[in-house]
Amino acid sequence: MTAPDLIPIETLFSTPEFSRAQISPDGRLVAYLAPWRAATAVRIGQLDRSGKGLMPAKIGGYVRPTLRGAAADAVRQRLQVKSDWTVRALSADLKAA
């Protein structure tokens, strides 16, 4: 009888592609933890049409917030003067405007 192949140490200690998967009560969605940049993110997926993999789920009516009008113009002008502007400074300046 031959010994089974050894699992490479890189495989044992590498960051998993996903972990802690949970199926939603209605069985349509799967929530799981997955690496994202230097952190771990909660992802929500649904089965693709073939039923063999996950694709990002389309949830809710989220609309990415954008600045428009005078607020957008003020931000553009400020960034031209000081390009290392922080989000905290942006919030304070927009509240003051």
N, C-alpha and C positions, 0 to 999 in steps of 0.2 A: 504494500500500500504506500503510495507516495503522499508526501505532505502537501497541503494546499498552498497555493501561491501566497506570499506575504503581501500585505497591504502596505504600499509605500507610506513612509512617515509623513510626507507632504500631504497626502490625502487625509490621514488621520487628524492632523492639526490645522488644516486649512479652514478658511471661513466657509461655512455652508452656504449653498445657493439659497436655501430658505429653511425655516424652522418654525415650530409651534403652529402648524396649520390648523385652522378650525373652520368647519363648514357652517354656513348660516342655517337657521332653523328651517327655512324654506328649501334649502339644498341648492340654491342657484349660485351663491357666492362663496368664495374661500378667502379668509383673512389669514395672513401669514407674516412672519418677520423675514426681511431680506436685507442684505447689505446695500447701502447706498452711500457713495462717497466714503467718508471716514466714520459713518455711523450705521445704526441699524434702523430701518424704517418699517412701519406697518404698511403692508400692501394689501390691496383687495383685488381679487381676480375672479374671473368666471371662466368656465370651460369654453375652449374654442369650438368652432362648429364641428370639427372632427371628433371632439370628445376626448382627445388624447393629450391636451396640454392646457395651460392657463394663458389668458390674455388679460390685460388691464380691464377692470370693470368700469362701466359708465354709470356713475352714481350721481343723482341729484342734478340740480341746475346751477352748478357753480359757474360763475362768470369771473374771469380774472380781472381784478380791479385795475383801472387805468386812470391816470390823471388827464383831465381835459381842460381846455380853455385857459383861463388866467393862471390857474394853479400849475398847469403843465408848462406854460411860458416862464413862470417864476422859477420852476425847478431847472429848466434848461439854462436860464440866465445864471443862476447860482452855480450850476455845475461848470459853466465856462470860467467863472471866477475862481472857484475852489473845487477841484475835481475829487478831493478826498473827503467829501461831505458824508457824514454818517447818517444812518436812519433816524437816530435820536434827534440830530440837528434838523433833519428834514421835517420831522413831526412838529418840532417846536416852531420852525419858521412858517409852516403851513397854518398852524393854529394862530400865529400872530398876524398872518395876512388877512 
